[in-house]
């Protein structure tokens, strides 16, 4: 059984940012790991340069939905891509430098595909939200890069992508 | 023996005695070799719910302020040091990041792991 379109997009997003864990993919930033958090996570621990993909609530875009049989529902899904920033206490690199650097590399990795914005035909558009500093787990500082994906599915089957 | 010396000695011999409430865990510094230390682990004492509704368990760990049996306050690096211990009694040990130094004195450090 096919996964819902939004899950397929999430997996592709994870794959793209996971390129940053490979040595040499980026000359300036190698991620330590990529995580999609579990509900109750005993196995993962926050780490410096760790990429965490969170998913906010899904919204319906009535203007982009259209009639048919079945109708197509347009969804807007924001994936918040965080990079944990926790360098050694002896680091002399400014926080703002790390924020700028990591945000730039995430953006490059997400767009590193042909027609990057449509996720191999699953979506109709993708944009980036404003970059923020955040502390999602209350300890580490992280830079948040929102990736906003708009896609359509059959109204009665969220596993079927619609143009 | 000064009071300062007594506090330091009691930390290892009394409060962090493995025959009582302490246990052996592994200190994994950001750089340098790992070593076995004694610690009292308060497991999953607090859990936070982050802004995306993920539960983040927290462990509070007491260690001696000591370069042999514990961690010295000057060597601790909150930017990458970790501890390896069973997240729940009886489970296989996992490595967790030290995210905060909660309190410190000449005898004991209390750190928080996530």
Interface residues (C-beta under 8 A of the other chain):
Chain A: X37 X38 X39 X40 X41 X42 X43 X45 X46 X47 X48 X54 X55 X56 X80 X86 X87 X88 X89 X90 X91 X134 X136 X137 X138 X139 X140
Chain B: X30 X31 X48 X50 X51 X52 X54 X55 X56 X57 X77 X78 X79 X80 X82 X87 X88 X91 X94 X95 X96 X97 X99 X100 X112 X113 X114
